[in-house]
Amino acid sequence: MTVSGKLIALAAGGTGGHMFPAQALAQELKRRGARILLVTDKRGARFAENFGDDDRIEISAASPSIGGPVAKAAAAVSLAGGFLTARRALKRMQPAAAVGFGGYPSFAGMQAASALNIPYGVHEQNGVLGRANRLLVGRAAFVAHAFPILEKMPAKAQRTLSAAGRLHEVGNPVRDAVKALADSDFASPEPDAPIRLLIFGGSQGASLFSEIAPRALERLPKAIRSRLYVVHQARDAEAAMVKAVYDQAGIAAEIAPFFKDLPARIANAHLVLARAGGSTVTELSIIGRPSVLVPLAIAMDDHQTGNARALSDSGADGAQGAILLPEAGFSEEALTAALKPLLQEPRRLGVMAAAARGRVRQGAATALADLVEAITLRGDV
């Protein structure tokens, strides 16, 4: 294998949405004998407990797209510092190739790689090319993306990459825990048996779900409430309030700020209520579970709505794998209206599960590792 014994730098940061696909590629490259250098920031390091890296560089990073002039200036200084730290480390360690997964730590890391003539690729997890990635695609040896449509790609880069065969739809790399559950059987709830509902807001949680979901479920008929078993991710400060509403409604619930076994929880669910991050949408498709998706309204360029459409648009058979609820209209009444028909006729959940399955390509980690091997040989693909 061409990467055996070689050091590959992976750069990601900010959220689990960037970190988990990077971790999935790290797992695949390790199986091929590579050594892994992780380049991330303090926020990204929170999601790297089991990353599997052989070495790690923690750099400074911040978004220059947020805040006023003072904040933008501070972000520029932070990014410059991150670039210098990454450049010194990469010059010393000499990785054979690098891959950036978005977020501004990735921007600093890939800029450092470019300055040292280390070939690098970019992976975009969402249906809209992120702002940091937009600044990197011009010199990238490859650009890989998760969904069939990739918006906000600079026109010049689109033409150049497409003509050179360097633009690849690969899906989102998923961790081994998700791969193990790929295409797991879905069984609709039996009459009078529990209906398992999973609620989570991504790696950063979602206070909106804690405010709306319990009250929406409280509005359901008693016959449905008595069958519900809810697993709800809620911040510590909100957990008592969420539990009190469920208790009052007679709804059995398990509440925690974070679930380390989230893929297994998804596989065990009859229905999922979640945001529409790239990793979430991918895992719902690979495992094959129905969902109600509420895209994060403040997400850059509304990229989560693009992600959600991969599941919510009707397939060839006219079925939807997910229901899309825009945050602007997300209310107790709207969520109750969306959930009630599904929970009253749970066989519909089986149709949605089948429709969700396979909407996003599988095998992304393998495809990305192949691209990394190619650029370690030739510096291009």
Secondary structure, DSSP 8 states (H G I E B T S, - for coil): -TTTT-EEEEE--SSHHHHHHHHHHHHHHHHTT-EEEEEE-HHHHTT-TT---SEEEE-----TTSSSHHHHHHHHHHHHHHHHHHHHHHHHH--SEEEE-SSHHHHHHHHHHHHTT--EEEEE-SSB--HHHHTTGGG-SEEEESSS--BS--HHHHHHHHHTT-EEE------HHHHTTTT-------TTS-EEEEEE--TT--HHHHHHHHHHHHTS-HHHHTTEEEEEE--HHHHHHHHHHHHHHT-EEEEES--TTHHHHHHH-SEEEE---HHHHHHHHHHT--EEE---TTSGGGHHHHHHHHHHS--TTS--SEEE--GGG--HHHHHHHHHHHHHSTHHHHHHHHHHTTSS-S-HHHHHHHHHHHHHHHS--
